[in-house]
Amino acid sequence: MPRYAERTLGRQLAFQFLFTLEFVDTPWKQALVEFWRMKPGALTEDACEANETPAVERPFAGKADARKAKRYAEELIRGVCESRELLDAHIAGSLDNWTPERVGRTEWVIMRLALYELLHCVRTPETVVIAEAVQLTNIFGDAESPRFVNGLLNQLAASIVTREDDSAVKRAAP
């Protein structure tokens, strides 16, 4: 079974949780328990417009092992939540002629998630991380957002100097 299906679904679940976290004042670990209890795949299905295909019905979803997708989502969620300030600082430092307040929450959360993956999930190629982030932006963002997210993530990826292992990354100054 290809690993990409679980990771794609895991990224989407992680995005859904992290985006929700933007609007609640609950510690992330507690909110995560509630998130899984709500069955996020079913929620996605109910939230789609008539012309949209829910994540659980997309071609990759049928191939995904839900337990592996959940495990990957939790890995991403934990990492993003624990590194949030650092990730936000790198993103803000890479904005040219933009203030952080001008960036939509959807795009910011997607970039935060992708940057964490670029820095810490070294077995996933940068091009895959960026393409998946752009795909999430296509699904959840507005029409102009994918170009912005793609450009900023390419800039952030270029600033990563080396990837020594899963936990240690040397970075250029932001």
Stockholm file with secondary structure:
# STOCKHOLM 1.0

chainA/1-174         MPRYAERTLGRQLAFQFLFTLEFVDTPWKQALVEFWRMKPGALTEDACEANETPAVERPFAGKADARKAKRYAEELIRGVCESRELLDAHIAGSLDNWTPERVGRTEWVIMRLALYELLHCVRTPETVVIAEAVQLTNIFGDAESPRFVNGLLNQLAASIVTREDDSAVKRAAP
#=GR chainA/1-174 SS CCHHHHHHHHHHHHHHHHHHHTTCCSCHHHHHHHHHHTCHHHHHHHHCCTTCCCGGGSTTGGGSCHHHHHHHHHHHHHHHHHHHHHHHHHHHHHCSSCCGGGSCHHHHHHHHHHHHHHHHCTTSCHHHHHHHHHHHHHHHSCTTHHHHHHHHHHHHHHTEEEECSSSCEEECCC
#=GC SS_cons         CCHHHHHHHHHHHHHHHHHHHTTCCSCHHHHHHHHHHTCHHHHHHHHCCTTCCCGGGSTTGGGSCHHHHHHHHHHHHHHHHHHHHHHHHHHHHHCSSCCGGGSCHHHHHHHHHHHHHHHHCTTSCHHHHHHHHHHHHHHHSCTTHHHHHHHHHHHHHHTEEEECSSSCEEECCC
//
